[in-house]
Amino acid sequence: MPKWVVHYISQDCKSIKGEDIPIKLAQLRERADREKVMWAFLEINFLLLMYSMLLYSYFSSAVPSPRYSSCQLQGQFHLNEMHKAGDVVIGGIFAIHFFSVFPDLSFTSKPQQPTCHGFDAVGFRRVQTMAFAIDEINRNSNLLPNVNLGYSLYDNCYKLQTAFRAAISLVSGQGEQFILDETCVGTPPVIGIVGDSSSTHSIAISSVLGLHRVPMVSYFATCSCLSDRQKFPSFFRTIPSDAFQVQAMIQILKRFGWSWAGLLVSDDDYGLHAARSFQSDLAQSGGGCLAYLEVLPWSNDPDELRRTVDVMKKSTARVVIVFAHERNMINLMEEVVRQNVTGLQWMASEAWTAATILQTPDLMPYLAGTLGIAIRRGEIPGFREFLLQMLPDLHHNNSYGNGMVRQFWEFTFQCRFTPPPAGWVEAGGSICTGQENLDDVETELLDVSNLRPEYNVYKAVYALAYALDDMLQCMPGRGPFSGNSCGSLKELEPWQLIYYLEKVNFTTTFGDQVSFDKNGDALAIYDVMNWLWLPDGRTKVQNVGEVKRSVFKGEELTIDEGKIFWNFESKKPPRSVCSESCPPGTRMARKKGEPVCCFDCIPCSEGKISNKTDSMECTSCPEDFWSSPKRDHCVHKKTEFLSYHEPLGFCLTATSLLGTCMCAVVLGIFIYHHSTPIVRANNSELSFLLLLSLKLCFLCSLLFIGRPRLWTCQLRHAAFGISFVLCVSCILVKTMVVLAVFKASKPGGGASLKWFGVLQQRGIVIVLTSVQAAICTTWLVSASPTPHKNIQYNHDKIVYECAVGSTVGFAVLLSYIGFLSILSFLIAFIARNLPDTFNEAKLITFSMLIFCAVWVAFVPAYVSSPGKYADAVEVFAILASSFGLLLALFGPKCYIILLRPEMNTRKAIMGREIQA
């Protein structure tokens, strides 16, 4: 019993007491319950075996012995095995048979050992790879000089129970009897184990070996859970973790735009951990989502397989990712062929990428074009020649590992060694001679053109050898262990080798660097493979790229798309999406209850855009921009204001100039006929001032046309207000003068005229106009109108307008004009029937009626008119009221002056009534 095992149980052999054993076991069980470790029961069972040996030693100690107490194994495991003696032994666990048969455990007699069948030549090639690597190391004088390596290799038959039996045999020894000295000093049977190929097996075995710090280097176990150094402190591997393989798969999905895929996994740690990693990493990467996730049964369950294939058939996903083993795929493909499910793009994990058993003509219509992640291919010089030198031992059936070679020989040459099974010869079977030539048969064993798992086995053996070599080169007094000590072959502890294994760094003859990170994982690199279906019906698995992890760039995918064979009529990659990408101008809206890859494309609302595909949200355009018709980019908003160039602005401008010209013409007529009675009547000076103010009213309307600027905004309302007040003031004074003249014609009324002399009339006009000027000045100083970009009327347009600044100021300005207008109208209305042949009060009444009607209609029209039309309404009101005043007041007078000059006499004006 080696010290490294016994020390875990007791401090020394003599301290073990029979009554302490149940207590020790109870403590271990309590620890297992407390920690809830999945494989803790295996630790207990293993230690039970160890304790059973000590129990035997305890009770046998009553028999006198001269120096040593002896221990005897409870029994032996009869396994398929292969050995080679050496100074140091490296263990190995491989899968060489596909199936196991376990006997009935009735326990009425001694249980029989399980048997294995279904020889796997590829698994045996891995065994021979380890044998070749150790033979090569022994012949290398630069590596482990003066140390002869040996090996003990076992077949796990793809069963956990068998794999665990092999591990126990490796770490405890298979000798029928061995001796313990009083100090329990001994050399471990093996310094490390290469294996196992299965993640589940590796988890179980490493859980126990890790307790004793026995190094285990796997060549094929990829479960990411094995990177946990707290649970698996002595586990290493020369194959990348599934965490990287999952990332590699996601990189390929992104490369070809496959955002909708199905995932099939095996019902073991390998598949279930891969499923969890895939779901988590795919969601984080945003590269897509899973249409379905199905677990493939280990057994050939027709109902479950039929249900799984039905899910695949009904799904819209055209890509199927499979993290499973060859046996799972064999059962699955039988159902796929039965239901004739074609048109799928398969993606294979490294477990079945190179599976030749699936590369048959019957399966190629379905699996051709498969993309797979494969272990890095390597070359092992001299390996084929080593295999050709292999010969079975004719004289020993299963002596020291001869059984594996004999089984391979019988499988390859379809013969049996003597003595053959009963009836074999009678049935026409041949007898193996051992001299058969391997070159004469076609066997997978000799196919060394695509060494992938084998290359990992080769690197694992060399990793252990280099670690041992580094340890043996340690200088005494400079070692890494307590007291600066070094390890030695005489008292080698497996945990000492772990220290050097963590630091190992070498380069293979193929040029690949081998080292382990802090989790015991190898450098991450995979080949990308493609199943090419050749015209002659054969299948070629070709390398089309690689995926590797870079410190600075992360996962890097390099792929030659031109070399890929696509098993579709288009000879192009298929489309596999739940929903087609949303084009620019739309956003994605998830469908309720469905994965994030299933969505509807909703057009962006006005003013918002999405300028890339698959946008989650539409972004708002800046203030001065608006969305294009396709909602894919922002464009400058159209600007709107009452322009001189548009028809409306042009017409208003022309009308304003027409009114100005008419005022000038009337003014010219009045000046030319200034001495005539009709011009001189009722203060011709006020008539001239009135015409000038009307001219200003026409011209001020031009300030409302054109792009608003600060000076036009400030001037337009001030000019409008002052011009109209000047105009209405003149009319008001005229009306008051008419009324005063009528009163003066009555007895005693002459005094009223003294208040309406020329100076008084001017003064009234100036005072009334000054009030409006004061209102405008106060408004401009307190809250001046400014240009304003209004986006409320039309979101796709910028309406340039003048903000009034102070609504109160604008209201006071209009109210003052309205007050004077109403006052003029009332006075004129009173004086309309005065006895005068040419009573101007009638004309004033009519003109003010027009004026008031226009501005009463202006208020609601202005408030309800948007944008430039508000300015147009104000200009129209200015022009309409100005034309009303001009035509009503001066039209009849011009008519008399120009067309009826005979009426333009004092006698005619004073003697006859003229209806204007």
ChimeraX attribute file (.defattr): number of C-alpha atoms within 10 A of each C-alpha:
attribute: neighborCount
match mode: 1-to-1
recipient: residues
	/A:1	25
	/A:2	19
	/A:3	20
	/A:4	21
	/A:5	21
	/A:6	20
	/A:7	15
	/A:8	12
	/A:9	17
	/A:10	13
	/A:11	13
	/A:12	15
	/A:13	20
	/A:14	11
	/A:15	9
	/A:16	17
	/A:17	13
	/A:18	14
	/A:19	8
	/A:20	10
	/A:21	17
	/A:22	10
	/A:23	11
	/A:24	14
	/A:25	16
	/A:26	12
	/A:27	12
	/A:28	17
	/A:29	16
	/A:30	12
	/A:31	13
	/A:32	17
	/A:33	13
	/A:34	9
	/A:35	10
	/A:36	11
	/A:37	12
	/A:38	12
	/A:39	15
	/A:40	19
	/A:41	17
	/A:42	15
	/A:43	19
	/A:44	17
	/A:45	12
	/A:46	15
	/A:47	19
	/A:48	14
	/A:49	15
	/A:50	18
	/A:51	19
	/A:52	16
	/A:53	17
	/A:54	23
	/A:55	17
	/A:56	16
	/A:57	18
	/A:58	18
	/A:59	11
	/A:60	14
	/A:61	14
	/A:62	9
	/A:63	7
	/A:64	9
	/A:65	10
	/A:66	5
	/A:67	8
	/A:68	12
	/A:69	19
	/A:70	18
	/A:71	21
	/A:72	16
	/A:73	17
	/A:74	11
	/A:75	9
	/A:76	13
	/A:77	14
	/A:78	15
	/A:79	22
	/A:80	22
	/A:81	23
	/A:82	22
	/A:83	19
	/A:84	16
	/A:85	12
	/A:86	13
	/A:87	11
	/A:88	19
	/A:89	22
	/A:90	24
	/A:91	25
	/A:92	30
	/A:93	26
	/A:94	25
	/A:95	25
	/A:96	27
	/A:97	22
	/A:98	16
	/A:99	16
	/A:100	16
	/A:101	12
	/A:102	12
	/A:103	11
	/A:104	9
	/A:105	10
	/A:106	8
	/A:107	8
	/A:108	6
	/A:109	7
	/A:110	8
	/A:111	12
	/A:112	13
	/A:113	14
	/A:114	16
	/A:115	16
	/A:116	21
	/A:117	13
	/A:118	12
	/A:119	20
	/A:120	18
	/A:121	20
	/A:122	21
	/A:123	22
	/A:124	21
	/A:125	23
	/A:126	24
	/A:127	24
	/A:128	23
	/A:129	25
	/A:130	26
	/A:131	22
	/A:132	20
	/A:133	20
	/A:134	23
	/A:135	17
	/A:136	15
	/A:137	20
	/A:138	19
	/A:139	13
	/A:140	11
	/A:141	11
	/A:142	10
	/A:143	17
	/A:144	20
	/A:145	13
	/A:146	10
	/A:147	16
	/A:148	16
	/A:149	18
	/A:150	19
	/A:151	22
	/A:152	23
	/A:153	27
	/A:154	28
	/A:155	26
	/A:156	30
	/A:157	28
	/A:158	20
	/A:159	19
	/A:160	17
	/A:161	15
	/A:162	25
	/A:163	26
	/A:164	21
	/A:165	19
	/A:166	26
	/A:167	24
	/A:168	18
	/A:169	21
	/A:170	25
	/A:171	22
	/A:172	16
	/A:173	18
	/A:174	16
	/A:175	11
	/A:176	11
	/A:177	11
	/A:178	14
	/A:179	14
	/A:180	17
	/A:181	13
	/A:182	12
	/A:183	11
	/A:184	18
	/A:185	17
	/A:186	19
	/A:187	17
	/A:188	23
	/A:189	19
	/A:190	22
	/A:191	25
	/A:192	27
	/A:193	28
	/A:194	25
	/A:195	31
	/A:196	30
	/A:197	22
	/A:198	26
	/A:199	23
	/A:200	20
	/A:201	24
	/A:202	27
	/A:203	22
	/A:204	21
	/A:205	26
	/A:206	29
	/A:207	24
	/A:208	24
	/A:209	25
	/A:210	19
	/A:211	15
	/A:212	20
	/A:213	23
	/A:214	27
	/A:215	27
	/A:216	28
	/A:217	31
	/A:218	26
	/A:219	29
	/A:220	25
	/A:221	27
	/A:222	31
	/A:223	24
	/A:224	21
	/A:225	19
	/A:226	26
	/A:227	22
	/A:228	13
	/A:229	15
	/A:230	10
	/A:231	17
	/A:232	26
	/A:233	24
	/A:234	28
	/A:235	29
	/A:236	31
	/A:237	30
	/A:238	29
	/A:239	27
	/A:240	24
	/A:241	24
	/A:242	26
	/A:243	19
	/A:244	20
	/A:245	27
	/A:246	21
	/A:247	19
	/A:248	24
	/A:249	23
	/A:250	20
	/A:251	19
	/A:252	21
	/A:253	20
	/A:254	15
	/A:255	12
	/A:256	13
	/A:257	16
	/A:258	22
	/A:259	25
	/A:260	26
	/A:261	26
	/A:262	22
	/A:263	22
	/A:264	23
	/A:265	24
	/A:266	23
	/A:267	19
	/A:268	18
	/A:269	21
	/A:270	23
	/A:271	25
	/A:272	18
	/A:273	21
	/A:274	29
	/A:275	22
	/A:276	11
	/A:277	21
	/A:278	22
	/A:279	16
	/A:280	11
	/A:281	16
	/A:282	21
	/A:283	14
	/A:284	10
	/A:285	13
	/A:286	13
	/A:287	19
	/A:288	24
	/A:289	23
	/A:290	22
	/A:291	24
	/A:292	16
	/A:293	19
	/A:294	20
	/A:295	21
	/A:296	25
	/A:297	18
	/A:298	14
	/A:299	12
	/A:300	15
	/A:301	12
	/A:302	14
	/A:303	9
	/A:304	16
	/A:305	22
	/A:306	17
	/A:307	13
	/A:308	20
	/A:309	20
	/A:310	15
	/A:311	16
	/A:312	25
	/A:313	18
	/A:314	8
	/A:315	15
	/A:316	16
	/A:317	22
	/A:318	22
	/A:319	26
	/A:320	22
	/A:321	21
	/A:322	29
	/A:323	27
	/A:324	25
	/A:325	23
	/A:326	16
	/A:327	17
	/A:328	22
	/A:329	21
	/A:330	15
	/A:331	18
	/A:332	21
	/A:333	19
	/A:334	16
	/A:335	20
	/A:336	22
	/A:337	14
	/A:338	10
	/A:339	13
	/A:340	14
	/A:341	16
	/A:342	15
	/A:343	16
	/A:344	21
	/A:345	25
	/A:346	20
	/A:347	27
	/A:348	24
	/A:349	24
	/A:350	27
	/A:351	23
	/A:352	22
	/A:353	24
	/A:354	24
	/A:355	14
	/A:356	14
	/A:357	12
	/A:358	19
	/A:359	18
	/A:360	14
	/A:361	15
	/A:362	11
	/A:363	16
	/A:364	19
	/A:365	17
	/A:366	20
	/A:367	24
	/A:368	26
	/A:369	26
	/A:370	26
	/A:371	28
	/A:372	28
	/A:373	28
	/A:374	25
	/A:375	29
	/A:376	22
	/A:377	17
	/A:378	22
	/A:379	18
	/A:380	18
	/A:381	11
	/A:382	10
	/A:383	16
	/A:384	16
	/A:385	10
	/A:386	15
	/A:387	16
	/A:388	13
	/A:389	9
	/A:390	13
	/A:391	16
	/A:392	20
	/A:393	16
	/A:394	14
	/A:395	10
	/A:396	12
	/A:397	18
	/A:398	16
	/A:399	12
	/A:400	14
	/A:401	20
	/A:402	20
	/A:403	19
	/A:404	23
	/A:405	20
	/A:406	22
	/A:407	22
	/A:408	19
	/A:409	22
	/A:410	18
	/A:411	16
	/A:412	18
	/A:413	18
	/A:414	12
	/A:415	18
	/A:416	20
	/A:417	19
	/A:418	12
	/A:419	9
	/A:420	14
	/A:421	10
	/A:422	8
	/A:423	9
	/A:424	14
	/A:425	13
	/A:426	8
	/A:427	8
	/A:428	8
	/A:429	14
	/A:430	16
	/A:431	17
	/A:432	19
	/A:433	14
	/A:434	15
	/A:435	9
	/A:436	13
	/A:437	11
	/A:438	18
	/A:439	9
	/A:440	8
	/A:441	11
	/A:442	11
	/A:443	14
	/A:444	15
	/A:445	20
	/A:446	19
	/A:447	12
	/A:448	16
	/A:449	11
	/A:450	14
	/A:451	20
	/A:452	23
	/A:453	26
	/A:454	26
	/A:455	24
	/A:456	26
	/A:457	29
	/A:458	27
	/A:459	27
	/A:460	26
	/A:461	26
	/A:462	23
	/A:463	26
	/A:464	24
	/A:465	22
	/A:466	21
	/A:467	21
	/A:468	25
	/A:469	18
	/A:470	17
	/A:471	22
	/A:472	16
	/A:473	13
	/A:474	16
	/A:475	13
	/A:476	12
	/A:477	12
	/A:478	11
	/A:479	15
	/A:480	17
	/A:481	12
	/A:482	8
	/A:483	10
	/A:484	12
	/A:485	14
	/A:486	19
	/A:487	21
	/A:488	14
	/A:489	14
	/A:490	10
	/A:491	12
	/A:492	19
	/A:493	21
	/A:494	20
	/A:495	19
	/A:496	21
	/A:497	24
	/A:498	24
	/A:499	16
	/A:500	19
	/A:501	25
	/A:502	19
	/A:503	16
	/A:504	19
	/A:505	14
	/A:506	15
	/A:507	12
	/A:508	15
	/A:509	11
	/A:510	12
	/A:511	10
	/A:512	13
	/A:513	13
	/A:514	17
	/A:515	20
	/A:516	18
	/A:517	12
	/A:518	12
	/A:519	18
	/A:520	24
	/A:521	23
	/A:522	18
	/A:523	20
	/A:524	20
	/A:525	23
	/A:526	24
	/A:527	24
	/A:528	28
	/A:529	27
	/A:530	28
	/A:531	26
	/A:532	23
	/A:533	22
	/A:534	11
	/A:535	7
	/A:536	7
	/A:537	12
	/A:538	12
	/A:539	20
	/A:540	16
	/A:541	22
	/A:542	17
	/A:543	20
	/A:544	20
	/A:545	18
	/A:546	19
	/A:547	25
	/A:548	20
	/A:549	17
	/A:550	12
	/A:551	7
	/A:552	6
	/A:553	8
	/A:554	9
	/A:555	17
	/A:556	14
	/A:557	18
	/A:558	14
	/A:559	18
	/A:560	11
	/A:561	12
	/A:562	7
	/A:563	13
	/A:564	22
	/A:565	21
	/A:566	20
	/A:567	24
	/A:568	16
	/A:569	8
	/A:570	8
	/A:571	11
	/A:572	12
	/A:573	17
	/A:574	19
	/A:575	16
	/A:576	21
	/A:577	21
	/A:578	24
	/A:579	16
	/A:580	16
	/A:581	18
	/A:582	21
	/A:583	19
	/A:584	21
	/A:585	26
	/A:586	28
	/A:587	26
	/A:588	24
	/A:589	17
	/A:590	15
	/A:591	12
	/A:592	9
	/A:593	7
	/A:594	11
	/A:595	15
	/A:596	18
	/A:597	22
	/A:598	21
	/A:599	20
	/A:600	16
	/A:601	20
	/A:602	15
	/A:603	20
	/A:604	22
	/A:605	15
	/A:606	15
	/A:607	22
	/A:608	23
	/A:609	28
	/A:610	27
	/A:611	17
	/A:612	17
	/A:613	16
	/A:614	19
	/A:615	20
	/A:616	15
	/A:617	15
	/A:618	23
	/A:619	18
	/A:620	17
	/A:621	18
	/A:622	14
	/A:623	13
	/A:624	17
	/A:625	20
	/A:626	24
	/A:627	26
	/A:628	18
	/A:629	12
	/A:630	16
	/A:631	22
	/A:632	21
	/A:633	20
	/A:634	22
	/A:635	17
	/A:636	16
	/A:637	21
	/A:638	14
	/A:639	15
	/A:640	17
	/A:641	21
	/A:642	25
	/A:643	17
	/A:644	17
	/A:645	12
	/A:646	10
	/A:647	11
	/A:648	15
	/A:649	22
	/A:650	15
	/A:651	13
	/A:652	21
	/A:653	23
	/A:654	14
	/A:655	18
	/A:656	26
	/A:657	17
	/A:658	14
	/A:659	23
	/A:660	22
	/A:661	14
	/A:662	19
	/A:663	26
	/A:664	16
	/A:665	13
	/A:666	19
	/A:667	21
	/A:668	13
	/A:669	15
	/A:670	23
	/A:671	14
	/A:672	11
	/A:673	15
	/A:674	16
	/A:675	12
	/A:676	16
	/A:677	18
	/A:678	22
	/A:679	22
	/A:680	14
	/A:681	15
	/A:682	17
	/A:683	15
	/A:684	17
	/A:685	17
	/A:686	20
	/A:687	22
	/A:688	20
	/A:689	17
	/A:690	26
	/A:691	26
	/A:692	19
	/A:693	23
	/A:694	29
	/A:695	24
	/A:696	22
	/A:697	29
	/A:698	29
	/A:699	20
	/A:700	24
	/A:701	26
	/A:702	19
	/A:703	22
	/A:704	28
	/A:705	24
	/A:706	17
	/A:707	19
	/A:708	23
	/A:709	17
	/A:710	13
	/A:711	12
	/A:712	21
	/A:713	23
	/A:714	23
	/A:715	19
	/A:716	19
	/A:717	22
	/A:718	22
	/A:719	20
	/A:720	22
	/A:721	24
	/A:722	25
	/A:723	25
	/A:724	28
	/A:725	30
	/A:726	26
	/A:727	28
	/A:728	30
	/A:729	27
	/A:730	28
	/A:731	28
	/A:732	28
	/A:733	21
	/A:734	24
	/A:735	27
	/A:736	18
	/A:737	21
	/A:738	23
	/A:739	20
	/A:740	20
	/A:741	16
	/A:742	17
	/A:743	17
	/A:744	16
	/A:745	11
	/A:746	9
	/A:747	7
	/A:748	9
	/A:749	13
	/A:750	14
	/A:751	11
	/A:752	16
	/A:753	16
	/A:754	11
	/A:755	12
	/A:756	20
	/A:757	13
	/A:758	12
	/A:759	10
	/A:760	13
	/A:761	21
	/A:762	17
	/A:763	13
	/A:764	16
	/A:765	22
	/A:766	15
	/A:767	13
	/A:768	19
	/A:769	22
	/A:770	15
	/A:771	15
	/A:772	23
	/A:773	19
	/A:774	12
	/A:775	19
	/A:776	24
	/A:777	14
	/A:778	13
	/A:779	23
	/A:780	20
	/A:781	9
	/A:782	12
	/A:783	15
	/A:784	20
	/A:785	26
	/A:786	19
	/A:787	19
	/A:788	17
	/A:789	19
	/A:790	18
	/A:791	17
	/A:792	12
	/A:793	12
	/A:794	14
	/A:795	18
	/A:796	20
	/A:797	20
	/A:798	24
	/A:799	24
	/A:800	21
	/A:801	25
	/A:802	24
	/A:803	18
	/A:804	20
	/A:805	18
	/A:806	14
	/A:807	13
	/A:808	12
	/A:809	20
	/A:810	18
	/A:811	10
	/A:812	15
	/A:813	23
	/A:814	19
	/A:815	12
	/A:816	17
	/A:817	22
	/A:818	19
	/A:819	12
	/A:820	18
	/A:821	22
	/A:822	18
	/A:823	16
	/A:824	26
	/A:825	26
	/A:826	17
	/A:827	18
	/A:828	27
	/A:829	19
	/A:830	15
	/A:831	22
	/A:832	21
	/A:833	11
	/A:834	16
	/A:835	11
	/A:836	17
	/A:837	15
	/A:838	21
	/A:839	20
	/A:840	21
	/A:841	28
	/A:842	23
	/A:843	23
	/A:844	25
	/A:845	24
	/A:846	18
	/A:847	24
	/A:848	28
	/A:849	20
	/A:850	18
	/A:851	24
	/A:852	17
	/A:853	13
	/A:854	19
	/A:855	19
	/A:856	12
	/A:857	12
	/A:858	17
	/A:859	14
	/A:860	10
	/A:861	16
	/A:862	16
	/A:863	10
	/A:864	10
	/A:865	14
	/A:866	14
	/A:867	23
	/A:868	19
	/A:869	16
	/A:870	19
	/A:871	22
	/A:872	21
	/A:873	18
	/A:874	18
	/A:875	25
	/A:876	18
	/A:877	23
	/A:878	25
	/A:879	23
	/A:880	20
	/A:881	25
	/A:882	28
	/A:883	25
	/A:884	20
	/A:885	26
	/A:886	20
	/A:887	17
	/A:888	20
	/A:889	25
	/A:890	18
	/A:891	16
	/A:892	15
	/A:893	21
	/A:894	18
	/A:895	12
	/A:896	15
	/A:897	20
	/A:898	13
	/A:899	11
	/A:900	11
	/A:901	12
	/A:902	10
	/A:903	16
	/A:904	18
	/A:905	13
	/A:906	12
	/A:907	11
	/A:908	16
	/A:909	18
	/A:910	14
	/A:911	12
	/A:912	12
	/A:913	13
	/A:914	14
	/A:915	10
	/A:916	15
